[in-house]
Amino acid sequence: MFVNDELGNYFKGHIWYSPTVKASEFSDEVFNEYETVNLQLLVDMLSVLE
């Protein structure tokens, strides 16, 4: 479940998306080391675009 309405609407439009965890209850600790690095890469890329 997304806090951002645009992202939420995007994913709700896909049949494979089934929200199960509220954003406020989600923990980044579920990510493995590769996912953590990829997440940081995406955050860094977004900050460059802003």
Sequence and secondary structure as in RCSB ss.txt:
>XXXX:A:sequence
MFVNDELGNYFKGHIWYSPTVKASEFSDEVFNEYETVNLQLLVDMLSVLE
>XXXX:A:secstr
  SSHHHHHHHHTSTT    S GGG  GGGS HHHHHHHHHHHHHHHHH 
